[in-house]
Every structure is written in structure tokens, then in C-alpha cells.
Amino acid sequence: MAKQTTKKKAATPKKKRSLGLSKQNKILLGSVIMLFAIALFFSFTSFYFTWQEDQSLLSEFANRNEQAKNLLNKFGASIGHLFLYKGFGVSSFIVPVLLFLSGLTLFFSLPKNGLIKKWIWGLIFILWFSVAFGFFASRWPLLGGLVGYEMNDFLQDYVGKIGVLLLLIFGLIFILVRLFKFTPENVLHYFKQKKTAISEEFNSANDIKEDTAEEDKKSSVTEKVKEEAPVVVETYTHKEKIPPLEKEVIKEDNSFEVTVAKEEEEIIPDSLDIQVEKITEEKEEIDNLADKLVDDFGEFDPTLELANYKFPHIDLLDQHGTNTGITINQEELEENKNKIVETLKNYKIGIAQIKATIGPTVTLYEIVPDAGVRISKIKNLEDDIALSLAALGIRIIAPIPGKGTIGIEVPNKNPSIVSMRSVIASTRFQKAEMELPIAFGKTISNETLVVDLAKMPHLLMAGATGQGKSVGLNAVLTSLLYKKHPAEVKFVLVDPKKVELTLFNKIERHFLAKLPDSEDAIITDNAKVINTLNSLCIEMDNRYELLKAAMVRNIKEYNVKFKARKLNPNDGHMFLPYIVLVIDEFADLIMTAGKEVETPIARLAQLARAIGIHLIIATQRPSVNVITGIIKANFPARIAFRVTSKIDSRTILDAQGADQLIGRGDMLYTQGNDVIRVQCAFVDTPEVEKITGYIGSQRAYAEALLLPEYVGPDESGTSIDNNISDRDILFRDAAEVIVIAQQGSASLIQRKLKLGYNRAGRIIDQLEAAGIVGHFEGSKARQVLVPDMMALDQLLDNEKK
Ligand SMILES: Nc1ncnc2c1ncn2[C@@H]1O[C@H](COP(=O)(O)OP(=O)(O)OP(=O)(O)O)[C@@H](O)[C@H]1O
């Protein structure tokens, strides 16, 4: 049975495992081992015949005059003595067998698995036989060897003869069960099979006998066979209970014999561990090349071009008088506490416990109301509490998520400024292992809030004018400037207000990205914003192509692969910096360009996270026509500075509270679930100027990062064929309508000539090509280039000539 198993195993095709040796070396080593095994075998065999004669020569190994009788002379005599006499006796023969198998495996580069198991079992056998021979045949020391004898001696000292016998029996059972898979059922089945075979043999023998007998006797024999048949069927029904392993053989006499396919059972034995072959992954050629390149040149360093770039130092930021930290006004605390308790008492709400956490601008009073008090009751008292505390900006959080208490945020009389310096210097920011870390400010419990823009993945910021949006944007940009090398991140800045972000012009060649044909990197013109957004969409598509070619899922993996030199720059691969698009006044953009801005923004917001383009959009007017559903859905991270109405607060946060803020950087931050109150870090214009000046004075790239070129419909308008024969038959009528009204709009043509939108659009394009109306200007009507009917006639007549 065991043999069958081994055969089966050998027959199973298995992948070869690399030994780390070349083919030739394997053949050499394999043959040496096999020959050594043969030498051992001959030495051992010969030892049994010559050991007595060679005994005296064992100490004369170096003496060349002495010759041993062993087939392998003194070597054979010595090694035989070592293994058979001093070692394990006759079971030592297993050693050359195992060695031969190992040599064979190497020689033919056969799969190595199973070999270790063979060695382990071989050694178990050697030990068991050695002890068994030592026990049963102690008179013949060459059968059990010295080890067998000594082990017997040793064991008998402790467990006696019977103990050793029991141990040997256990060893035998162990071998039978673990190696040969003996189970009582197996044994029973084996005997049953034997019995069936014998009875069949017996029957067939009878058949032969009966064949020679007379005819009338024949029938009785058939009956007898038939009688026997049910016994066999019984066997079948019994074994039917284990169907998957059964192999049915329909015998000639129509009786069934069922053989259990034990071999199969042994291929994946239940107790034997499955041999899981560890396949050393074949290295791709490209990987080898990459490894070689990395060995030769080290990993690709994107910062190499500006290797001497110095990050801005903390002293460029001001303290803003915050080095003293938050001052606690004990009186104010007591006073507020008493007022809260009293107000609630007036409404018959008892307080079991009250606790205060002092933040930079507000103090959070956490109260645990008496049992049975309805939370909604406290929430409804918001205005009353505000009135009794005579303070603006009271916010009630009922209950505080995850705490089971009710929070009342009361503004401090003397709020302290959270300086950008303090948040940048915080360990939380300094140790932040993030892709794009941003230190927003400090939470109510005075912890620095550091978040990863890459995870947000886009940020929507809203707040009424003068509440701290621009400062917030500067805080975001400053955080990134303090943490990122110019090679790692690029900004696309859109500033319709024209004054807020101009300071960043100084770092154009370090940190900014722009359209190829534009002079200024900071975009202030709304028409250009559309081009830039579409260009970013092209960049996004290009990056997706690169990611696809590199077979990675996001920019992080892509850059890791690129740094490891696994992506060939000749195939268009390059290190991809993160791109952060900042739009300072989004409402203005939407008002002037509408869908044209919304569509690329929505596309970017939906798709750009994986390829490292992140959007930060700020707006004064968080109304639903500015922050449309599609934009909102793609900006889970939102910041609300103080807004003027509850509706605005709902629009931006999907919750109220932003209308209760106190302004000056007091903000609410949410990344989808909880709303956190944060005091935004304050960074003043002179500080930003110092930082950008410091960076700007350093060696820079030759130019800002160039975004892909985008030819918008306004520019491409000129490419429309000014083909007179292709013109619409109503072209002249439309031209007259436009010139008379001096208004270049498609809807005017639609109305006056009762045309569909598409036809009117086509005519407008033709009018543009003819030079009658100007370029497309977003939601504004086109300029009419022909002043009156006379000029129009002249223009069209000239065309005909
Ligand atoms: N985090 C802050 N800490 C302290 N003061 C602040 C903070 N943020 C803003 N301020 C104060 O509020 C003023 C207005 O801030 P900011 O210019 O950022 O407002 P804004 O929301 O951008 O206004 P607008 O929309 O009109 O540009 C600042 O000059 C500053 O005095």
C-alpha cells in the first residue's frame, strides 16, 4: 500500500522548485550523493561479512601497509563500524537508501517536496528498528547497533522490559497510523475484501469443477452462485454510504464489487499535511532590470533636481501672542456654569453633573442631565440659554456623539488666536505620515487637527464674507508648503478676487501648475478657468492611462513603482506630483460660467482622487444653485465658517450650527459624519509673504508645471469652416436679427426665427466663422462685430466676390 502511495505521488506532476543551484551543479552534486550512497551500501553489506577480520584495522586507518577485507577497504570498514556497530545496526541501510533518493532528486531536478518527509520517516524507522533489534535480538549487536543496545539499557532502567515493549508497540502503531494510514475500518475492509476474493476464488474453482460435471448439476451450481450474490450486494449497500471514494466495477456475473479507492484517499490524506509547494516567483525581466538599476543608481529621487531645496523654517511664522497659551478665567467659568444651571432649572431640568473643556475660542460645558430629562427639551432651549448667558454663538450638541452627554459651547470672552506657528510646530503635524497633511487649527479640546487632503479627497469651504475663508485657504497652502517638496505637490490657483492668492506668484516655478500659453500661473480670468479645468480633466485622463499601463490603482502605488525604477520613462512614465486645485470664489464662477464649470469640476471630483488631483473650493454663498447636488455629493469633507442663515448652514454641512459660530476663524469641520468645532489657525498676509519669499528666493525649476493644452470651443470656433455653400438657408436672416438687436445669442435666433436649439447653435457658429459675432463668452451673450445693416450687407457682398 505504501509503495502504491509513493508511486502515485511520484506520478503526480508538480512544479519544480528552484534550489538556487545551476542545472550542471545539481547534476554534479546529485551524482556525488548517489555514488556515496552506493559506496555506503557496499560498505555496509560487506561489513557484515568482514567485520571480524577488519576489526583490528580500525585504528590503522592511516597505515597504507594494512589492507582491509571490506569491499571498500578501510573506508568501508570504518564507516560500517561507525553506522552498523557503533550506530544503529541493520537499520543503517536506510541511510544509503535515503541518500540515493536525495541524489536522484538532485540529478534529475525532481521536485524536492516529500524528501524531507522521507528523511524524517527514515530516521524514525532507523530508531525504531534499532531499539526493536536491541530489544529482541540483543545477542546480535550488529542488528541493533550500539545505539539500540544503549537505548534499551537506558529505557529499561526506567520503565523495565515491559515498558520498553509497550513503547515499541506504540512506535509501531504510530508508524502504521501516521505513515500507512491504518484505521480499524481500513483493516476491517481489507479483511472483508480478502474474504470476498477468497469466496470468489472458491466459487470460480467450483465453477470449473462443475463445468466438468453433468448438465443437470450445472443448474444447481448457478443457483448456488445466485445465492451467493446477495452477500456481495450487501457489501455494496454497506459501502454505498461512502460514495465519493467508490469505484464500481460491474462484474460479468452482474454482481457488483465495490472497491474503495484507497489510493486516492492517500493522495490527500486527512492526517498527512498537504504539501504546499512554495513557488519562487519567476522574476520578470523588467523587475530584474529595475533591481539592477536600483542597485546601480539607487531609487529614483524626484527631489533630485532641487536637491538643495530648503523647507521654510518655523521662524517665518509669527507667534501672534499665543505663546502664553490659553488663559483660564475662573470667574467666567463659574459665572457661565451658574447661568447654565439656573436657566435649565427655570425649565425644571436638573443637572446631575457638569464639566468644562476650555478651547481657544469656546468653552464646552458638558452636562449630564437628571434621569428622565428629554434631550429635545434642552435642545429647544438653545435661544434661552444664549439669552441668559448674553452671548452670541452658543451651540448645543445634544447628545455629544459617543459620549452620552449634552454639550453647550459657549464662546470665551477673550478668545485666543491659534497661530499657524503653533499648529505647524505641533508633534501631530510634524510626525504626520500623510500624503498631503493639513493642519487646520485646534479643536475645542485644544488638540491640533491634522487631516490628510489625499483622504478627504476634496474640500468644500463656505462662509460669509470676512469670517476667515481666505485665512483658511492660506492655512491649507502653508501646511502643504511646510511639508512637501516642490517635486511632490503642485497648486493650480484660481482667484477671481485677484488679490487673495497673488502672493503665491513668487513660488510659481516651484509649486504652481499652469496652462502652456498663459502668462500668469494664478488664474484670475473666469474664461481661463474653464480651460484650466478641462485641461485638468485631460491630465486626469492621461494619468489614468499611465496608471493603467503601470497596472496600479492609485498615484501612491504608481510613484512607488516609478521610484523603484520599474516604469520606463521612455514609455511616457514620470513621477506624478499631487495637484491641488484651489478655487477661492466658486459662486462667482458658477454665476458666470454655469454648467461649463460644473461639469469638469464634477468629473474631477468624481474621478480624480486616485490620480492625485484634489479640489479645494471656497465660496461665500453656499446656496443650492452654487453648491449643486452633484458637487455636494462629491465633496464629503466640508468646512463651514460662520454663515448668515440656518439654510446656508444646512446647505454646506447638512446640519445647522454654522450660523451660530462667532466668526474670525471659528469653523465647523466634517468629513462625512461628525461635525467638529475648530478654531482655524491664523496666518497673516505678511507671514505668507515671508514664506513664499523664502521659497521663491531658492533655485527653481525652469518653469511652472505645464498642464496639457486644451482647445476650448471658443478658440476652436475659428476653425469652423467659413464655407458659404454650407451655410444654413436662414443664415442671412439670422445675421440680420443679430445685427439689428446687437445681441449675439442663439436663443434670440431661436425665438425670432422659430428654430430649434441645435440649428440656432449651428447658425451662431457660422456667424462666428463669418466674423459677424465674437467668441463664446460663457453665459454672456456674444459680442456683435458688425455695427449695422449696411456693414452687414457690405461684408456679405464682399464674401461673394
Ligand atoms: N483663524 C483666524 N483667527 C483669527 N482671526 C481671523 C482668523 N481668520 C480670519 N480672521 C480675521 O478675519 C478677517 C477676515 O478673514 P478673511 O479675509 O479670511 O475672510 P474671508 O472669509 O476670506 O472674507 P472674504 O470672503 O470677504 O474674502 C481677517 O483679516 C482676520 O482679522
The ligand as an SDF file (V2000), in Angstrom:
LIG
                    3D

 31 33  0  0  0  0  0  0  0  0999 V2000
   -8.2600   81.9680   12.2070 N   0  0  0  0  0  0  0  0  0  0  0  0
   -8.4010   83.2670   12.4820 C   0  0  0  0  0  0  0  0  0  0  0  0
   -8.0120   83.6970   13.6860 N   0  0  0  0  0  0  0  0  0  0  0  0
   -8.1500   84.9840   13.9670 C   0  0  0  0  0  0  0  0  0  0  0  0
   -8.6460   85.9030   13.1420 N   0  0  0  0  0  0  0  0  0  0  0  0
   -9.0690   85.5400   11.9630 C   0  0  0  0  0  0  0  0  0  0  0  0
   -8.9640   84.1870   11.5650 C   0  0  0  0  0  0  0  0  0  0  0  0
   -9.4220   84.0810   10.3210 N   0  0  0  0  0  0  0  0  0  0  0  0
   -9.8240   85.2950    9.9490 C   0  0  0  0  0  0  0  0  0  0  0  0
   -9.5970   86.1480   10.9190 N   0  0  0  0  0  0  0  0  0  0  0  0
   -9.9120   87.5980   10.8760 C   0  0  0  0  0  0  0  0  0  0  0  0
  -10.9740   87.8020    9.9750 O   0  0  0  0  0  0  0  0  0  0  0  0
  -10.5600   88.6550    8.9240 C   0  0  0  0  0  0  0  0  0  0  0  0
  -11.1920   88.2420    7.6280 C   0  0  0  0  0  0  0  0  0  0  0  0
  -10.7040   86.9950    7.2490 O   0  0  0  0  0  0  0  0  0  0  0  0
  -10.6670   86.5320    5.7350 P   0  0  0  0  0  0  0  0  0  0  0  0
  -10.0330   87.5760    4.9140 O   0  0  0  0  0  0  0  0  0  0  0  0
  -10.0810   85.1940    5.7020 O   0  0  0  0  0  0  0  0  0  0  0  0
  -12.1830   86.4650    5.4160 O   0  0  0  0  0  0  0  0  0  0  0  0
  -12.8930   85.8960    4.1310 P   0  0  0  0  0  0  0  0  0  0  0  0
  -13.8970   84.9370    4.6070 O   0  0  0  0  0  0  0  0  0  0  0  0
  -11.8880   85.4060    3.1970 O   0  0  0  0  0  0  0  0  0  0  0  0
  -13.5740   87.1400    3.5580 O   0  0  0  0  0  0  0  0  0  0  0  0
  -13.8880   87.4150    2.0340 P   0  0  0  0  0  0  0  0  0  0  0  0
  -14.7660   86.3240    1.5810 O   0  0  0  0  0  0  0  0  0  0  0  0
  -14.5280   88.7590    2.0660 O   0  0  0  0  0  0  0  0  0  0  0  0
  -12.5510   87.4180    1.3600 O   0  0  0  0  0  0  0  0  0  0  0  0
   -9.0590   88.5620    8.9130 C   0  0  0  0  0  0  0  0  0  0  0  0
   -8.4510   89.7270    8.4590 O   0  0  0  0  0  0  0  0  0  0  0  0
   -8.7090   88.3160   10.3540 C   0  0  0  0  0  0  0  0  0  0  0  0
   -8.5850   89.5300   11.0620 O   0  0  0  0  0  0  0  0  0  0  0  0
  1  2  1  0
  2  3  1  0
  2  7  2  0
  3  4  2  0
  4  5  1  0
  5  6  2  0
  6  7  1  0
  6 10  1  0
  7  8  1  0
  8  9  2  0
  9 10  1  0
 10 11  1  0
 11 12  1  0
 11 30  1  0
 12 13  1  0
 13 14  1  0
 13 28  1  0
 14 15  1  0
 15 16  1  0
 16 17  2  0
 16 18  1  0
 16 19  1  0
 19 20  1  0
 20 21  2  0
 20 22  1  0
 20 23  1  0
 23 24  1  0
 24 25  2  0
 24 26  1  0
 24 27  1  0
 28 29  1  0
 28 30  1  0
 30 31  1  0
M  END
$$$$
